[in-house]
């Protein structure tokens, strides 16, 4: 039986976690003991204490050494996360003490990558010692990371059904969409192009039941057109761009800011057909029960400047 959380908290020490991470890294109790500066008998004693505290054996002993079992892999993964968080805590403490630097963990959806990377560039010009982690994912996964405390804030969206969850959010901008293609797509030769002209071409689309996918399907349904069949599904802008490079007939829907960047580099072309976005506004989202650092507020202010609006920090308290 898995011990209670309180039991594990009271019995596990950092030295225990350090040892099991080292065992996974080296595959040897002897080498792990050397790496954490203890004797092999001391390492054996610590490992027994960990396994007793957890209630499970963590490693299988094989001819190739010690390998974590399924429970062991789970425990070592979280041990690494704990040490990673401690490292970030130390960086942030140094930043606070020195008035610069520190650490930020920020989430973003694909459509907000351009505005976020610009804001980070501008922030790091003023604070070059600042460490920033960027997590790109869909809004649902980013909200989960916020709830877990894994990221400071995210540039994403909160749907109406999620408003009851423990988040604070401030609206930032809309997310217009663009239809794009290979630069040699045959439709680019037309003087005018309509949605009807696009139906018989192959597509790469965002995954099913997502607002970006629903937006193009809604436009087709309004005109009585058949919804795209057998598209390639991708939530990655890079994968989408690479697919467009390989197939001259392929079409795709991307957030306008993302499309604009790749168009400016001559990698893709814009198909001049308007798509009404069904997506809710993008916002800055954080947990209700946390206060952001001054550096986080500074990054958010630069995001708002990039969107052409003024950031009022007091909005979080309203």
BAKE-693271 format. One line per 8 residues: number of its first residue (from 1); their letters; for each residue x, y, z of N, C-alpha, C. Coordinates in steps of 0.2 Angstrom, whole numbers, plus 5000, padded with zeros to 4 digits. Layout:
REM residues N
NUM	a	X/Y/Z/X/Y/Z/X/Y/Z ~ ...
REM end
This chain:
REM residues 318
1	xxxxxxxx	5004/4994/5000/5000/5000/5000/5004/5006/5000 ~ 5002/5011/4996/5006/5018/4996/5005/5021/5002 ~ 5011/5023/5006/5010/5027/5012/5007/5034/5011 ~ 5005/5037/5016/5002/5043/5016/5007/5049/5014 ~ 5004/5054/5011/5009/5060/5009/5013/5062/5015 ~ 5009/5063/5021/5013/5066/5027/5018/5061/5029 ~ 5017/5054/5028/5022/5049/5030/5028/5050/5026 ~ 5027/5051/5019/5033/5052/5015/5037/5058/5016
9	xxxxxxxx	5033/5063/5017/5036/5070/5019/5040/5070/5025 ~ 5038/5066/5030/5042/5066/5036/5048/5061/5036 ~ 5048/5057/5031/5053/5052/5031/5058/5053/5025 ~ 5056/5056/5020/5061/5056/5014/5065/5063/5015 ~ 5072/5062/5013/5076/5068/5013/5079/5069/5007 ~ 5082/5075/5006/5085/5076/4999/5090/5071/4997 ~ 5094/5069/5002/5100/5064/5001/5097/5058/4998 ~ 5091/5056/5000/5088/5050/4998/5086/5051/4990
17	xxxxxxxx	5083/5057/4989/5081/5058/4982/5087/5059/4977 ~ 5093/5062/4980/5099/5063/4976/5102/5056/4974 ~ 5101/5051/4979/5104/5044/4978/5100/5041/4972 ~ 5094/5041/4973/5090/5037/4968/5091/5040/4961 ~ 5091/5046/4960/5093/5049/4954/5100/5047/4951 ~ 5105/5047/4956/5111/5045/4954/5111/5037/4952 ~ 5107/5033/4955/5107/5026/4953/5104/5025/4946 ~ 5099/5029/4945/5096/5029/4938/5101/5031/4933
25	xxxxxxxx	5105/5036/4934/5110/5039/4930/5116/5034/4928 ~ 5118/5031/4934/5124/5027/4933/5123/5019/4932 ~ 5117/5017/4934/5115/5010/4934/5119/5006/4939 ~ 5122/5009/4944/5127/5005/4948/5126/5009/4955 ~ 5125/5005/4960/5125/5008/4967/5132/5010/4969 ~ 5137/5007/4967/5144/5009/4969/5145/5016/4966 ~ 5144/5017/4959/5145/5023/4956/5141/5028/4958 ~ 5135/5027/4960/5130/5032/4963/5133/5034/4969
33	xxxxxxxx	5135/5030/4974/5138/5031/4980/5144/5036/4980 ~ 5148/5035/4975/5154/5039/4974/5151/5046/4972 ~ 5146/5046/4967/5144/5053/4965/5141/5057/4970 ~ 5138/5054/4975/5135/5058/4980/5139/5058/4987 ~ 5145/5056/4986/5150/5056/4991/5148/5052/4998 ~ 5146/5046/4997/5145/5042/5003/5148/5035/5001 ~ 5148/5031/5006/5151/5024/5005/5146/5020/5002 ~ 5148/5014/5000/5143/5010/4997/5138/5007/5002
41	xxxxxxxx	5141/5005/5008/5136/5003/5013/5131/5008/5015 ~ 5134/5015/5015/5129/5020/5017/5124/5021/5011 ~ 5126/5020/5005/5121/5020/5000/5116/5015/5000 ~ 5118/5009/5002/5113/5003/5003/5108/5005/5008 ~ 5110/5008/5014/5106/5009/5019/5101/5015/5017 ~ 5103/5020/5013/5099/5025/5011/5094/5022/5006 ~ 5096/5018/5002/5091/5015/4997/5086/5011/5000 ~ 5088/5007/5006/5083/5003/5009/5078/5008/5013
49	xxxxxxxx	5080/5014/5015/5076/5019/5019/5071/5022/5014 ~ 5073/5023/5008/5069/5026/5003/5063/5021/5001 ~ 5065/5015/5000/5061/5010/4998/5056/5008/5003 ~ 5058/5008/5009/5053/5007/5015/5048/5013/5016 ~ 5051/5019/5015/5047/5025/5015/5042/5025/5009 ~ 5044/5023/5003/5039/5023/4998/5034/5017/4998 ~ 5037/5012/5001/5033/5006/5001/5033/5001/4995 ~ 5038/5002/4991/5040/4998/4985/5047/4998/4984
57	xxxxxxxx	5049/4992/4981/5056/4992/4978/5056/4996/4972 ~ 5061/5000/4971/5062/5005/4965/5066/5003/4959 ~ 5071/4998/4961/5076/4996/4956/5076/4988/4955 ~ 5077/4986/4949/5078/4979/4947/5085/4978/4946 ~ 5088/4973/4949/5095/4971/4948/5096/4966/4943 ~ 5099/4968/4937/5100/4964/4932/5108/4963/4930 ~ 5109/4959/4925/5116/4958/4923/5120/4965/4921 ~ 5115/4969/4919/5118/4976/4916/5118/4981/4922
65	xxxxxxxx	5116/4979/4928/5116/4984/4933/5109/4985/4936 ~ 5108/4991/4939/5102/4992/4942/5098/4997/4938 ~ 5092/4995/4936/5087/4999/4932/5081/5000/4936 ~ 5078/5006/4935/5072/5007/4939/5066/5004/4936 ~ 5062/5001/4940/5055/4998/4938/5050/5004/4937 ~ 5044/5002/4935/5039/5007/4934/5038/5012/4939 ~ 5038/5010/4946/5037/5014/4951/5044/5018/4952 ~ 5049/5015/4951/5056/5018/4952/5057/5024/4947
73	xxxxxxxx	5054/5023/4941/5055/5028/4936/5050/5034/4937 ~ 5044/5032/4940/5040/5038/4943/5043/5042/4948 ~ 5046/5039/4953/5049/5042/4959/5055/5046/4957 ~ 5060/5043/4952/5065/5047/4950/5064/5053/4946 ~ 5058/5052/4942/5056/5058/4938/5054/5064/4942 ~ 5050/5062/4947/5048/5068/4952/5054/5070/4956 ~ 5058/5066/4958/5064/5068/4961/5068/5074/4957 ~ 5069/5072/4951/5072/5077/4946/5069/5084/4946
81	xxxxxxxx	5062/5083/4946/5058/5089/4946/5059/5093/4952 ~ 5060/5090/4958/5061/5093/4964/5068/5097/4964 ~ 5073/5094/4962/5079/5097/4961/5079/5103/4956 ~ 5076/5102/4951/5075/5107/4946/5072/5113/4949 ~ 5066/5112/4953/5063/5118/4956/5068/5121/4961 ~ 5072/5117/4965/5076/5120/4969/5081/5125/4966 ~ 5084/5122/4960/5088/5126/4956/5085/5133/4954 ~ 5079/5132/4952/5075/5138/4950/5074/5143/4956
89	xxxxxxxx	5073/5140/4961/5072/5144/4967/5078/5148/4969 ~ 5084/5145/4968/5090/5148/4970/5091/5154/4965 ~ 5090/5152/4958/5091/5157/4953/5087/5163/4955 ~ 5080/5162/4957/5076/5168/4958/5078/5171/4964 ~ 5081/5168/4969/5083/5171/4975/5089/5176/4974 ~ 5093/5173/4970/5099/5177/4967/5097/5184/4964 ~ 5092/5183/4959/5089/5188/4956/5086/5193/4960 ~ 5082/5191/4965/5079/5196/4970/5085/5200/4974
97	xxxxxxxx	5090/5196/4976/5095/5199/4980/5099/5204/4976 ~ 5100/5202/4970/5104/5207/4966/5100/5212/4962 ~ 5093/5211/4962/5089/5216/4958/5089/5215/4951 ~ 5091/5209/4949/5091/5207/4942/5091/5200/4941 ~ 5091/5197/4935/5091/5190/4934/5085/5186/4937 ~ 5086/5180/4939/5081/5176/4942/5079/5171/4937 ~ 5073/5168/4938/5070/5163/4933/5063/5164/4932 ~ 5060/5163/4926/5053/5163/4924/5052/5157/4920
105	xxxxxxxx	5046/5154/4922/5043/5148/4918/5037/5151/4915 ~ 5036/5151/4908/5031/5154/4905/5028/5149/4899 ~ 5021/5148/4899/5018/5144/4894/5015/5148/4889 ~ 5014/5145/4883/5011/5149/4877/5008/5144/4872 ~ 5003/5146/4869/5000/5142/4864/5004/5144/4857 ~ 5003/5140/4852/5006/5142/4846/5006/5149/4843 ~ 4999/5151/4843/4998/5158/4841/5001/5164/4844 ~ 5004/5162/4850/5007/5168/4854/5014/5168/4855
113	xxxxxxxx	5017/5163/4851/5024/5162/4851/5028/5169/4848 ~ 5025/5172/4843/5029/5178/4840/5029/5184/4845 ~ 5023/5185/4849/5023/5191/4853/5027/5189/4860 ~ 5026/5183/4862/5030/5181/4868/5038/5181/4867 ~ 5040/5179/4861/5047/5179/4860/5050/5186/4859 ~ 5046/5190/4856/5048/5197/4856/5049/5200/4863 ~ 5044/5199/4867/5044/5202/4874/5050/5199/4878 ~ 5051/5193/4877/5057/5190/4881/5063/5193/4878
121	xxxxxxxx	5064/5194/4872/5070/5197/4869/5071/5204/4872 ~ 5065/5208/4872/5066/5215/4875/5067/5215/4883 ~ 5065/5210/4886/5066/5209/4893/5073/5207/4895 ~ 5076/5203/4891/5083/5200/4892/5088/5206/4890 ~ 5086/5210/4886/5090/5216/4884/5092/5220/4890 ~ 5087/5221/4895/5087/5224/4901/5090/5220/4907 ~ 5088/5213/4906/5090/5209/4912/5094/5202/4908 ~ 5100/5203/4906/5103/5197/4902/5104/5191/4907
129	xxxxxxxx	5104/5192/4913/5105/5186/4918/5099/5182/4919 ~ 5093/5185/4916/5087/5181/4917/5087/5175/4914 ~ 5085/5169/4917/5083/5163/4914/5076/5162/4913 ~ 5074/5160/4906/5067/5160/4905/5066/5153/4902 ~ 5061/5149/4904/5059/5143/4901/5052/5144/4898 ~ 5052/5142/4892/5046/5142/4888/5043/5135/4887 ~ 5036/5135/4888/5033/5128/4887/5027/5130/4882 ~ 5028/5127/4876/5023/5128/4871/5018/5122/4871
137	xxxxxxxx	5011/5123/4872/5007/5118/4872/5000/5120/4870 ~ 4995/5116/4871/4988/5119/4870/4986/5122/4877 ~ 4980/5126/4876/4978/5129/4882/4976/5125/4888 ~ 4973/5119/4887/4971/5114/4892/4977/5112/4896 ~ 4982/5110/4892/4988/5107/4896/4992/5113/4899 ~ 4992/5119/4897/4995/5124/4900/4991/5126/4907 ~ 4985/5126/4906/4981/5127/4913/4982/5122/4918 ~ 4983/5116/4916/4985/5111/4920/4992/5112/4924
145	xxxxxxxx	4997/5114/4920/5003/5116/4922/5003/5122/4927 ~ 4998/5127/4926/4997/5132/4930/4995/5130/4937 ~ 4990/5125/4937/4986/5122/4943/4992/5119/4947 ~ 4996/5115/4943/5001/5111/4947/5007/5116/4950 ~ 5007/5122/4948/5012/5127/4950/5019/5126/4946 ~ 5018/5123/4940/5024/5121/4936/5026/5127/4932 ~ 5022/5132/4930/5024/5138/4927/5021/5144/4930 ~ 5024/5150/4929/5022/5156/4933/5016/5159/4930
153	xxxxxxxx	5015/5159/4923/5009/5161/4920/5009/5158/4913 ~ 5004/5159/4909/5003/5157/4902/5000/5162/4898 ~ 5002/5162/4892/4999/5166/4887/4994/5162/4883 ~ 4988/5161/4885/4983/5156/4882/4976/5158/4883 ~ 4972/5154/4882/4965/5156/4883/4961/5152/4888 ~ 4956/5155/4892/4952/5151/4897/4945/5151/4894 ~ 4942/5145/4892/4935/5145/4890/4930/5146/4895 ~ 4924/5147/4893/4919/5149/4898/4918/5144/4903
161	xxxxxxxx	4919/5137/4901/4918/5132/4906/4924/5132/4911 ~ 4929/5135/4910/4935/5135/4914/4935/5140/4919 ~ 4931/5145/4918/4931/5151/4922/4930/5150/4930 ~ 4927/5144/4931/4926/5142/4938/4932/5140/4942 ~ 4937/5138/4938/4943/5135/4940/4948/5140/4943 ~ 4953/5138/4947/4957/5143/4951/4962/5147/4947 ~ 4959/5151/4942/4964/5155/4938/4962/5162/4938 ~ 4966/5167/4937/4965/5174/4936/4968/5175/4929
169	xxxxxxxx	4964/5179/4925/4966/5180/4918/4964/5187/4916 ~ 4969/5190/4912/4967/5197/4909/4968/5196/4901 ~ 4963/5198/4898/4962/5198/4891/4968/5202/4887 ~ 4971/5199/4882/4977/5202/4879/4975/5204/4872 ~ 4973/5199/4868/4971/5201/4861/4967/5195/4858 ~ 4964/5197/4852/4961/5192/4848/4966/5187/4844 ~ 4964/5182/4841/4969/5178/4837/4966/5177/4830 ~ 4967/5181/4826/4965/5180/4819/4968/5174/4815
177	xxxxxxxx	4965/5171/4811/4968/5166/4807/4969/5167/4800 ~ 4974/5163/4797/4976/5164/4790/4976/5157/4787 ~ 4974/5157/4780/4975/5151/4776/4981/5152/4772 ~ 4986/5147/4772/4992/5147/4769/4994/5141/4765 ~ 4999/5142/4761/5001/5136/4756/5008/5137/4755 ~ 5010/5132/4751/5017/5132/4748/5017/5138/4743 ~ 5023/5141/4742/5023/5147/4738/5022/5146/4731 ~ 5022/5140/4729/5020/5138/4722/5013/5135/4721
185	xxxxxxxx	5009/5136/4726/5002/5133/4725/4999/5135/4719 ~ 4995/5131/4715/4992/5133/4709/4987/5138/4710 ~ 4983/5139/4716/4978/5144/4718/4981/5151/4718 ~ 4987/5151/4719/4990/5158/4719/4990/5162/4712 ~ 4989/5158/4707/4989/5161/4700/4982/5164/4699 ~ 4977/5162/4703/4970/5165/4702/4970/5172/4704 ~ 4966/5176/4700/4965/5183/4702/4961/5184/4709 ~ 4956/5180/4709/4952/5180/4715/4951/5172/4717
193	xxxxxxxx	4951/5171/4724/4950/5164/4726/4944/5164/4732 ~ 4940/5159/4731/4935/5159/4736/4936/5152/4740 ~ 4932/5151/4745/4932/5145/4750/4931/5139/4745 ~ 4926/5140/4741/4924/5134/4737/4930/5132/4733 ~ 4935/5136/4731/4940/5134/4727/4945/5130/4731 ~ 4944/5130/4738/4949/5126/4742/4947/5119/4744 ~ 4941/5118/4743/4938/5112/4746/4941/5105/4743 ~ 4943/5105/4737/4946/5099/4734/4953/5098/4735
201	xxxxxxxx	4956/5103/4738/4964/5102/4740/4965/5099/4746 ~ 4971/5095/4747/4972/5092/4753/4974/5097/4759 ~ 4973/5096/4765/4974/5100/4770/4978/5097/4776 ~ 4982/5102/4779/4984/5100/4786/4981/5105/4791 ~ 4977/5102/4796/4973/5106/4801/4975/5104/4808 ~ 4973/5108/4812/4974/5107/4819/4970/5101/4821 ~ 4971/5098/4827/4967/5092/4829/4960/5094/4830 ~ 4956/5088/4829/4948/5089/4829/4946/5092/4836
209	xxxxxxxx	4940/5095/4835/4937/5098/4841/4941/5104/4844 ~ 4945/5107/4841/4949/5113/4843/4946/5119/4840 ~ 4946/5125/4843/4943/5131/4840/4946/5132/4833 ~ 4953/5131/4832/4956/5133/4825/4953/5128/4820 ~ 4952/5122/4821/4949/5117/4817/4942/5119/4816 ~ 4938/5120/4821/4931/5122/4820/4930/5128/4816 ~ 4934/5133/4816/4933/5139/4813/4933/5138/4805 ~ 4937/5134/4803/4937/5133/4795/4931/5128/4794
217	xxxxxxxx	4930/5123/4798/4924/5119/4797/4917/5123/4797 ~ 4917/5128/4801/4911/5132/4802/4910/5136/4795 ~ 4916/5139/4793/4915/5143/4786/4913/5138/4781 ~ 4915/5132/4781/4913/5128/4775/4905/5126/4776 ~ 4903/5125/4782/4897/5123/4783/4892/5128/4782 ~ 4894/5135/4783/4890/5140/4781/4888/5141/4774 ~ 4893/5138/4770/4892/5138/4762/4889/5132/4760 ~ 4887/5127/4764/4885/5121/4762/4890/5116/4759
225	xxxxxxxx	4896/5118/4761/4902/5114/4758/4904/5108/4762 ~ 4906/5103/4759/4908/5097/4763/4914/5098/4767 ~ 4914/5096/4773/4920/5097/4778/4926/5093/4775 ~ 4932/5096/4776/4938/5093/4774/4939/5085/4777 ~ 4940/5081/4772/4941/5074/4774/4948/5072/4774 ~ 4950/5068/4778/4957/5065/4779/4962/5070/4778 ~ 4962/5075/4783/4967/5080/4783/4973/5077/4787 ~ 4979/5079/4786/4985/5078/4791/4983/5082/4797
233	xxxxxxxx	4983/5080/4803/4982/5083/4809/4989/5085/4813 ~ 4990/5091/4814/4996/5093/4818/4994/5099/4822 ~ 4997/5099/4828/4997/5105/4832/5003/5109/4832 ~ 5008/5107/4828/5015/5110/4828/5015/5115/4821 ~ 5017/5121/4822/5018/5126/4817/5024/5123/4813 ~ 5029/5121/4816/5035/5118/4812/5033/5113/4808 ~ 5030/5108/4810/5027/5102/4806/5023/5104/4800 ~ 5019/5109/4802/5014/5112/4796/5018/5115/4791
241	xxxxxxxx	5023/5119/4793/5027/5122/4788/5031/5117/4783 ~ 5034/5112/4787/5038/5107/4783/5033/5103/4779 ~ 5027/5102/4781/5023/5098/4776/5021/5102/4770 ~ 5020/5109/4771/5019/5113/4765/5025/5113/4760 ~ 5031/5113/4763/5037/5113/4759/5037/5107/4754 ~ 5034/5101/4757/5034/5095/4753/5029/5094/4748 ~ 5023/5097/4749/5017/5096/4745/5015/5103/4743 ~ 5015/5104/4736/5014/5110/4733/5006/5112/4733
249	xxxxxxxx	5002/5106/4734/4995/5107/4734/4992/5108/4740 ~ 4996/5107/4746/4993/5107/4752/4991/5114/4755 ~ 4986/5114/4759/4983/5120/4762/4983/5119/4770 ~ 4984/5125/4773/4984/5125/4781/4981/5131/4784 ~ 4979/5130/4790/4976/5136/4794/4981/5137/4799 ~ 4984/5143/4800/4988/5145/4805/4986/5152/4809 ~ 4988/5153/4815/4987/5159/4818/4990/5165/4814 ~ 4987/5170/4813/4989/5175/4808/4996/5178/4810
257	xxxxxxxx	4998/5179/4816/5005/5181/4818/5010/5176/4816 ~ 5009/5170/4817/5013/5164/4815/5014/5164/4808 ~ 5008/5164/4804/5009/5164/4797/5013/5170/4794 ~ 5012/5176/4797/5015/5182/4795/5023/5181/4795 ~ 5025/5178/4800/5032/5177/4801/5035/5173/4796 ~ 5032/5167/4794/5035/5163/4789/5034/5165/4782 ~ 5028/5169/4781/5027/5173/4775/5033/5178/4774 ~ 5035/5181/4779/5040/5186/4778/5047/5183/4776
265	xxxxxxxx	5048/5177/4778/5054/5173/4777/5054/5169/4770 ~ 5048/5170/4766/5047/5167/4760/5046/5160/4760 ~ 5044/5157/4766/5043/5150/4766/5036/5147/4764 ~ 5031/5152/4765/5024/5150/4763/5021/5156/4760 ~ 5015/5155/4758/5011/5161/4755/5004/5161/4758 ~ 5001/5167/4758/4995/5168/4760/4989/5167/4755 ~ 4984/5163/4756/4979/5162/4752/4973/5167/4754 ~ 4971/5172/4750/4967/5177/4752/4960/5175/4752
273	xxxxxxxx	4959/5171/4757/4952/5169/4759/4951/5170/4767 ~ 4946/5174/4769/4945/5176/4776/4942/5170/4780 ~ 4944/5169/4786/4941/5164/4790/4940/5168/4797 ~ 4933/5167/4799/4931/5170/4805/4933/5166/4811 ~ 4937/5168/4815/4940/5164/4821/4934/5164/4826 ~ 4933/5157/4828/4928/5156/4833/4932/5155/4840 ~ 4938/5157/4840/4942/5156/4847/4941/5162/4851 ~ 4941/5161/4858/4940/5166/4863/4947/5170/4863
281	xxxxxxxx	4946/5176/4866/4952/5180/4867/4958/5177/4870 ~ 4964/5178/4868/4970/5176/4872/4971/5181/4878 ~ 4973/5178/4883/4974/5181/4889/4981/5179/4893 ~ 4983/5183/4898/4988/5181/4903/4984/5178/4908 ~ 4986/5171/4910/4983/5167/4915/4988/5165/4920 ~ 4986/5166/4927/4990/5163/4932/4985/5160/4937 ~ 4988/5157/4942/4984/5154/4948/4981/5160/4952 ~ 4975/5159/4955/4972/5164/4959/4976/5165/4966
289	xxxxxxxx	4979/5160/4968/4982/5160/4975/4989/5162/4975 ~ 4992/5164/4969/4999/5166/4969/5000/5173/4967 ~ 5006/5176/4969/5008/5183/4967/5014/5182/4962 ~ 5013/5186/4957/5019/5186/4952/5025/5190/4954 ~ 5031/5188/4952/5037/5192/4954/5037/5199/4950 ~ 5041/5204/4952/5041/5210/4948/5044/5208/4941 ~ 5048/5203/4940/5051/5202/4933/5045/5199/4929 ~ 5041/5195/4932/5035/5192/4928/5030/5198/4926
297	xxxxxxxx	5029/5203/4931/5025/5208/4929/5028/5212/4923 ~ 5035/5213/4923/5038/5217/4918/5038/5213/4911 ~ 5038/5207/4911/5037/5203/4905/5030/5204/4902 ~ 5025/5204/4907/5018/5204/4905/5017/5211/4902 ~ 5020/5216/4905/5019/5223/4903/5022/5224/4896 ~ 5027/5220/4894/5030/5220/4887/5026/5217/4882 ~ 5022/5211/4885/5017/5208/4881/5012/5213/4879 ~ 5009/5217/4884/5004/5221/4882/5006/5227/4878
305	xxxxxxxx	5012/5229/4878/5015/5234/4874/5015/5231/4867 ~ 5017/5225/4866/5017/5222/4859/5010/5221/4856 ~ 5005/5221/4861/4998/5220/4858/4995/5227/4857 ~ 4999/5232/4859/4996/5239/4858/4992/5242/4863 ~ 4992/5239/4869/4988/5241/4875/4992/5242/4881 ~ 4990/5246/4886/4993/5247/4892/4992/5242/4898 ~ 4997/5239/4901/4996/5234/4906/4995/5238/4913 ~ 4989/5236/4916/4988/5239/4923/4988/5233/4928
313	xxxxxx	4994/5233/4932/4995/5227/4936/4989/5227/4941 ~ 4986/5232/4943/4980/5232/4948/4974/5227/4945 ~ 4974/5226/4938/4969/5222/4936/4968/5215/4939 ~ 4974/5212/4942/4974/5206/4945/4970/5206/4951 ~ 4969/5212/4954/4966/5212/4961/4958/5214/4960 ~ 4956/5215/4954/4949/5217/4953/4945/5210/4953
REM end
